Each structure stands twice: as structure tokens, then as C-alpha cells.
């Protein structure tokens, strides 16, 4: 059975650390994008409910929720 080289032997230590940092940054960006997509999905659902003929009271509630979600969206870090 052939021996498998580990990634640390294939890359110099400085490049291995850079690779680890890039993986960490990519993970953070992916989480941020997923959070943004979830918020956009909620906003789209509320808009659709308003456009489908919700009562004025429900439209007002949905509009308020949309503004709250937009504020939350501004706070999502990239």
C-alpha cells in the first residue's frame, strides 16, 4: 500500500497557513451569504403576500417586517 503524503508536506508552512486562512475566510463569507439569502427569501415572501391581495392591516404588518429585515440585512457582515 503506497504512503500518502500529507498536505503539510506538499506545501511550505507559510503557504499552509495562508491556505487555512483562506478556508476560514471562505467559511465566514459563505455563512454571511446564506444569512443574506435567508433574509431576502423572507422579504420576498412578505412582498408576495402583499401583492397577492392581503388586507390593509396585514400589508402594514408585512411592510413593517420588511423594514426590520432590511435593517437586519444592513447589519450582516461580509
Sine and cosine of phi, psi and omega as CSV:
sin_phi,cos_phi,sin_psi,cos_psi,sin_omega,cos_omega
0.00,0.00,0.81,-0.58,-0.03,-1.00
-0.95,0.31,0.54,-0.84,0.05,-1.00
-0.98,0.20,0.63,-0.78,0.01,-1.00
-0.98,-0.18,0.77,-0.64,0.04,-1.00
-0.97,0.22,0.65,-0.76,0.05,-1.00
-0.99,0.17,0.33,-0.94,-0.03,-1.00
-0.90,0.44,-0.46,0.89,0.01,-1.00
-0.93,0.36,-0.42,0.91,0.04,-1.00
-1.00,0.07,-0.34,0.94,0.01,-1.00
-0.99,0.10,-0.49,0.87,-0.03,-1.00
-0.90,-0.44,0.61,-0.79,0.16,-0.99
-0.89,0.45,0.41,-0.91,-0.08,-1.00
-0.82,0.57,-0.67,0.74,-0.03,-1.00
-0.89,0.45,-0.64,0.77,0.02,-1.00
-0.95,0.32,-0.56,0.83,0.04,-1.00
-0.90,0.43,-0.66,0.75,0.04,-1.00
-0.90,0.43,-0.65,0.76,0.04,-1.00
-0.89,0.45,-0.68,0.73,0.04,-1.00
-0.86,0.50,-0.69,0.72,0.04,-1.00
-0.89,0.45,-0.65,0.76,0.03,-1.00
-0.90,0.43,-0.65,0.76,0.02,-1.00
-0.91,0.42,-0.64,0.77,0.05,-1.00
-0.89,0.46,-0.67,0.74,0.01,-1.00
-0.90,0.44,-0.71,0.71,0.00,-1.00
-0.90,0.44,-0.65,0.76,0.02,-1.00
-0.88,0.47,-0.65,0.76,0.02,-1.00
-0.89,0.45,-0.68,0.74,0.02,-1.00
-0.90,0.43,-0.66,0.75,0.02,-1.00
-0.91,0.42,-0.67,0.74,0.01,-1.00
-0.88,0.48,-0.68,0.74,0.04,-1.00
-0.89,0.45,-0.66,0.75,0.01,-1.00
-0.90,0.43,-0.70,0.71,0.00,-1.00
-0.89,0.45,-0.67,0.74,0.02,-1.00
-0.88,0.47,-0.65,0.76,0.03,-1.00
-0.90,0.44,-0.70,0.71,0.02,-1.00
-0.88,0.47,-0.67,0.74,0.01,-1.00
-0.89,0.45,-0.63,0.77,0.02,-1.00
-0.90,0.44,-0.66,0.75,0.02,-1.00
-0.91,0.41,-0.69,0.72,0.03,-1.00
-0.88,0.48,-0.62,0.79,0.03,-1.00
-0.88,0.47,-0.68,0.73,0.03,-1.00
-0.90,0.45,-0.69,0.72,0.00,-1.00
-0.88,0.47,-0.72,0.69,0.00,-1.00
-0.88,0.48,-0.63,0.78,0.02,-1.00
-0.89,0.45,-0.68,0.73,0.00,-1.00
-0.92,0.39,-0.68,0.74,0.07,-1.00
-0.86,0.50,-0.71,0.71,-0.03,-1.00
-0.88,0.47,-0.66,0.75,0.03,-1.00
-0.88,0.47,-0.66,0.75,0.03,-1.00
-0.90,0.44,-0.69,0.72,-0.03,-1.00
-0.95,0.32,-0.39,0.92,0.00,-1.00
-0.99,0.16,0.05,1.00,0.11,-0.99
0.99,-0.16,0.60,0.80,0.07,-1.00
-0.92,0.39,0.38,-0.92,0.02,-1.00
-0.90,0.43,0.37,-0.93,0.00,-1.00
-0.83,0.56,-0.61,0.79,0.02,-1.00
-0.90,0.43,-0.69,0.72,0.01,-1.00
-0.92,0.40,-0.64,0.77,0.04,-1.00
-0.88,0.48,-0.66,0.76,0.02,-1.00
-0.90,0.44,-0.69,0.73,0.04,-1.00
-0.89,0.45,-0.70,0.71,0.00,-1.00
-0.89,0.45,-0.65,0.76,0.01,-1.00
-0.89,0.46,-0.66,0.75,0.05,-1.00
-0.89,0.46,-0.68,0.73,0.03,-1.00
-0.89,0.46,-0.63,0.78,0.02,-1.00
-0.88,0.48,-0.71,0.70,0.03,-1.00
-0.88,0.47,-0.64,0.77,0.04,-1.00
-0.90,0.43,-0.66,0.75,0.02,-1.00
-0.92,0.39,-0.59,0.81,0.06,-1.00
-0.90,0.44,-0.63,0.78,0.07,-1.00
-0.90,0.43,-0.66,0.75,0.04,-1.00
-0.89,0.45,-0.63,0.77,0.00,-1.00
-0.89,0.46,-0.61,0.79,0.04,-1.00
-0.89,0.46,-0.50,0.87,-0.05,-1.00
-1.00,0.07,-0.10,0.99,0.00,-1.00
-0.96,0.29,0.83,-0.56,-0.04,-1.00
-0.99,0.13,0.56,-0.83,0.08,-1.00
-0.98,-0.22,0.00,0.00,0.00,0.00
